[in-house]
Amino acid sequence: QKEVEQNSGPLSVPEGAIASLNCTYSDRGSQSFFWYRQYSGKSPELIMSIYSNGDKEDGRFTAQLNKASQYVSLLIRDSQPSDSATYLCAVEGYNFNKFYFGSGTKLNVKP
Amino acid sequence: EAGVTQFPSHSVIEKGQTVTLRCDPISGHDNLYWYRRVMGKEIKFLLHFVKESKQDESGMPNNRFLAERTGGTYSTLKVQPAELEDSGVYFCASSQGGYRPTDTQYFGPGTRLTVL
């Protein structure tokens, strides 16, 4: 079983729509969760971090965490073509020194 | 503030050769991590330095891989001898250290290694 699971996509949404990206993880002891965005050939760029159950909003992005169900999600409101990228879910390991990544979900926002 | 830098951006070598990858973390960051992404797979942890000390090298595939961090600044990852399965993108990340609940890791652009 992988530590972090993501649907590889591609997920296609029209411009202006809400994009919903999901991630599940296996280690119940995990405390910290991250969403990175990666454009092709570029470095992963941190978008959001979340540590507590519930929602965390930052501009057009909302991260949601449910530790009981072991899932994390990222909502992108008013999606733009520039949001087209691969979104990586990362979970911090129980020993606080490594991240476990999902394989990433490729998002396509169509004009 | 400069981000994490990696050199080279691409490297193509033949099986059996040696390659050395370099990472310069963000200035002042005590923690330095190496990760690898093999084609079609997820990014996987290789090892973690705190300053010049190896904190965790549980992800290193085998003894053909050697990582060092001179004086707690830049780090090198040497693969000797390289095998075909070592091909992939090697990412370096750094974090400041000492912050809980977590310590954000900032990633470099990666080095794409191709072993022929």
Chai-1 contact restraints between the chains, C-beta under 6 A:
chainA,res_idxA,chainB,res_idxB,connection_type,confidence,min_distance_angstrom,max_distance_angstrom,comment,restraint_id
A,Q31,B,P101,contact,1.0,0.0,6.0,A-B,restraint_1
A,S32,B,P101,contact,1.0,0.0,6.0,A-B,restraint_2
A,S32,B,T102,contact,1.0,0.0,6.0,A-B,restraint_3
A,S43,B,F107,contact,1.0,0.0,6.0,A-B,restraint_4
A,S43,B,G108,contact,1.0,0.0,6.0,A-B,restraint_5
A,S43,B,P109,contact,1.0,0.0,6.0,A-B,restraint_6
A,P44,B,F107,contact,1.0,0.0,6.0,A-B,restraint_7
A,Y51,B,P101,contact,1.0,0.0,6.0,A-B,restraint_8
A,E92,B,T102,contact,1.0,0.0,6.0,A-B,restraint_9
A,N97,B,H48,contact,1.0,0.0,6.0,A-B,restraint_10
A,N97,B,Q55,contact,1.0,0.0,6.0,A-B,restraint_11
A,N97,B,D56,contact,1.0,0.0,6.0,A-B,restraint_12
A,K98,B,F45,contact,1.0,0.0,6.0,A-B,restraint_13
A,F101,B,E42,contact,1.0,0.0,6.0,A-B,restraint_14
A,F101,B,I43,contact,1.0,0.0,6.0,A-B,restraint_15
A,G102,B,E42,contact,1.0,0.0,6.0,A-B,restraint_16
A,S103,B,E42,contact,1.0,0.0,6.0,A-B,restraint_17
